[in-house]
Amino acid sequence: MSSVVSAENTRAPRFINPPGLYDPRPNAYTHVVVAHAPARLVYVAGQGGEDVRGGLPQAFAAQVQQALHNLITALNAASACLADVVKLTVLIVDHDEERLAVLTHAINAAWGPWPAPACTLIPVPRLALDGMLFEIEATAVAPLKREAVSYVF
């Protein structure tokens, strides 16, 4: 059965999990997202777990939480929010099922009632900084006109 979620606004992105593909929702992503133009495209560079002073926690889960906080901060700067995100790319050092479970829980918590975006997870041997275990980048499709957005995670 196809799972399609779309806001009442016909310009809102469509989130599609087509028949013939397994249901990815328990893993916190959607197979296909269709975005409509005209819209503002927002590209957020990879966000790691560094705090505002550049401090990096050692724990994977703490880095995921901080990276999601950083992603929200970056989106807010462009008057966008998590509901506008259509694609994520996630990089994980020493990826395993335990880290996948942490990520899945964090994305489900952050996105709440919104459909999770399309997502590609890439296991990597190393990231930019020593001790960096997680990085997330996003592409968002936001309305052309929007008042300032403030979403706190």
Secondary structure, 3 states (H helix, E strand, C coil): CCEEECCCCCCCCEEEECCCCCCCHHHCCCCEEECCCCCEEEEEEEECCCCCCCCCCCCHHHHHHHHHHHHHHHHHHCCCCHHHEEEEEEEEECCCHHHHHHHHHHHHHHHCCCCCCEEEEEEECCCCCCCCCEEEEEEEEECCCCCCCCCCC
